[in-house]
Amino acid sequence: MAATCVVHPMDVIKNRIQVQQERTSIGKVIGSIYRNEGILKFYSGLSAGLLRQATYTTVRLGIYNQLQEYWTERYTGKPRFGVLALMAATAGAAGAFVGTPAEVALVRMTADGRLPKDQRRNYKNVFNAFTRIAKEEGITTLWRGSVATMGRAVVVNVSQLATYSETKFLIATKLHIPESVGLHFCASMLSGFLTTFNSMPFDVAKTRIQNLKGVGKPPGIIKMLLSISKTEGITALWKGFWPTYCRVGPHTVLTFIINEQITNLYRRYAT
């Protein structure tokens, strides 16, 4: 949640780019938001972003850390990368399902400003969004795109959590760098780049599905991926890559550094 407060404006920019079919740029989106909506709109949907982290990230990091603790208690030595990947995928899928309602609200609230005024949803906050979505479109709409979100989360968490753990171990052992903020920073920067590249197609498809209006059955993730590729070209699946990396990179760094410090404090004073 602390990391989200820092990088939320990039989430707004990323979602605006991804819901547009026409080509645009970071500069144009930033200029459009600033001129037409005001600087505070860069934090539109912050309540949804914070709730998303309080649900999705709490579950995924909690499960992943507990699985690692379980492994070290039961087996000797560090788990192999394949085991780390399975742990990360499990944690990511569980967290994504829990966090999908906040994700739906976040996408809609951050993308709302680009719609004509008569078509805007104008949710007051994330809880108002939940109430109106359930009332106007049905409660299951809160889990719209959950398969896409869980698919993305599996890719994200394997790329992020497992890669972070493995990279940190390799840097520490091969370069003899002790456990420190510097080590956490280097490992999380590499993890953030791989996470962004691997997850972008799922992220674009998820954003498009969750931004749809109406009560009807939304398209599946494969159908959406194929549709985007056919109508906009394969590169459109990486639309908004740099604003995404500008969000994921610092978010990954801040999340892991803060998580490591809190874990150290917990182990020192609470166990």
N, C-alpha and C positions, 0 to 999 in steps of 0.2 A: 504493500500500500504506500510506503514511503517512496519507493521507486516510481510508482505511478504518478504521484504528485509532481515529480520532476519531468517525466516524459509524456504526459497526457496530451499536450498540444500536437505531438507527432502522431498520436493515435487518431486525432481528429483529421489531420491532413491525409494520413494513410487511407482512412475510410472514405473520405471525400473522393480521392483519386480512384479507389477501387470500384465505387458504385457508378462511375462515369464510363460510358462506352467510348466516348471520344477521347483522343489523346490530349493530355495536359501535362503540366510540370509542377514541381513543388512551388516554384516562385509564383506561378499564376494562381494556384490555390491559396497560398498565403495572402497574396495581394487581394484576391476576391473576398476572402473572409474578413480581412482587416477593413477594407473599404465599405463593404455592404452590410456587415454584421457587427463589427466592433471587436476590439482586442479580447474582450472577455469570452467571446465565442470559441476561442482556442481551448477553453476549459469546459465547453458544453459536454454534458454527459459524464462529468467527473464523478458524480455519486454512483453511477453505474460502473465506472471503471474501478472505483474503490471497492464496491461490493463484489465485483468479479474477482479481484485479487483476494478478498477476504474469504471467498468460497473456493474458487478454482485453485489458486496458488497455495492456500492453506492445506487443502486436501492433497495436492500433488506432492508438495515438499514434505508434508507430514508422512504420507505413505512411503515415499522414496527413502527418507531418513530412517524410518522404522524398519523397512526391508533390509537396509544396509546394516543396521544394528543387529537385526535377527541373524543375518549371515555371519557377522563377526563373532557372535555368541555361540553359533552352532558349528561353524567351520573355521579352519585355520587359513590364514593368508587372505590376500585381496581377491574379491570376486573378479572373474574374467569379464572382458568387455561385453560378451554376449549376455552374461547374467545381468550386468548393469543395464544393458539395453532393455531386457525383459522387465526388470524392476521399474525402469523409467516409463516404459510403454504402459504398464499396468497402472502406475500412479497417474500418468497423464490422462488415460481414458476415464478413470474414476473421477478425477478432478474436473474434467471437461463436462461430464454429464451433470455434476452438481452445479457447475458455474454457467451452464448454457442460458438460463433465463437472464442473468445479468449481462451476458454477451449479446443477446438479442436486443435488450434495452440499450446497451452501449452503442451498438452499430446504428440503431435508429436515431438515437439522440445526437450522435456526432454527425450523421449525414443529413439531418433534418433541415439545416440551414440552406442547403443547395436547392431545395424544392420550392416551387411557387408558394406564396403565402397561403393561398387557399387549400393547398395540399399538405401543409406541414402538420405534423402530429402534435407538436408543442407540449410534450410531456414535461411536467413540472420538476420531477425528480424520478429516480429509479423506481420507487415504490408506487408512484402515480402511473408510471409506465406499466408495471406489473398489473395493476388493477385494471387499467384501460385495455390492455392487450387481452387479458382473460375475459373481460366483459364484451369487447367488440369483436374479437376474432376467435375466442375459445381458449381455454387454459392450456391446451396442448401446443398452441402457437408459441408459448414460452420456451418450448424445447424445439422450435423450428431450426433445422440445420444441425441438430445434435449429432447426427452421424458424421457430417462434415467437420463439426467442431471436435469430435472425438478422434476422427482420422487425423486432423491437423495436430491435435494434442499429442497423439502417439509419436508423430514425426518430430514435433517440437521437443518433446521431453527426451526422446532418444538422442536427438541432436544436441540438446542443451544439457540435461542432467548427466547422462552417461558420458558424453564427450567431455564435460567439465571435470567429472571425477577422474576419467582416464588421463586427460591432459594435465591436470594438477599433479597426478601421481608421476607421470613421465617427466615433467619439468622438475619436480622435486628430486627425483632419483637420478636423472641423467645430468642435470645442470647443478645439482646439489644446492638448490635454493630452499631455505628453511620455510616452514609454515609461517606465512606473513600476508599482509594486505597486498603486497606486490605480487606474490604468487597467485592469489585469488584474482587479481586484476588481469594478469596475463592469460590465465586459463579461461576466464569468463569472456574476454574479448574474442578469442578464437571460437569459443562455444557460441557466442552471439551471432557471429558471421555465418557459421554453418547452419545454425537454427533458422536464420532469415532465409537463406537460399533454399533450403530443403522444404520449408513450410509454406512458401509464398503461393504456389498453385492452390493448396487447400485453403489458405487464408482468403484469397480472392473469391473462390467459389463460395466459401462460408459467408463472406460479407454480402455477396449478391443475393444468396438465398434468404438470409435473415432480414434483408432490407425490403423484400417483396411485400406488397400489400395483398389483402384478400384472405379469405378463409379456406380456399381450395388447397389441395395437396400440392406442396412445393416440389420442384424438380429435385432429383437425387444429385449427389455430388458428382458422379461420373457424367451424368447428362449435362450438368452445368459446366463441367470442365470441357467437355466436347463442344458444347455450344459456344463458349468463349473462344476456344481455339479456332473454330470454324468461322465465326463472324468477325473476330478481331485479331486473329493471328496467335500463334503459340506464345509469342513474347508477352502477350497481354496477361498471361498467367503469372508474370513477375511484375505486373503493374504496381507501382508504388514501392519498388524495392528499396530505394534509398531512404525515403521517410520511414519505412518499416525498420530498416537497419538502424537508423538514427533513434528509433524508439527501442528496438530489441537490444541493441548493443549496450547503451547505458543502463537499460532496465535490467539486463542480465548481470552486468557488473555490480550495480547497486544491490540487486536482490541477493546475489551470492555473498558479497562482502558483508552485508547486514546479517544475512542468515548465518554466516560463519561466526560472526562476533556474538550474536545471540546464543548460538549453540555452545560456544566456549564459555560464556557467562553461566549458562544453564549447567554445564558439566562441572564448573568450578564451585557454584554456590548451591545448586539444587539437587545434586546427586551425591 
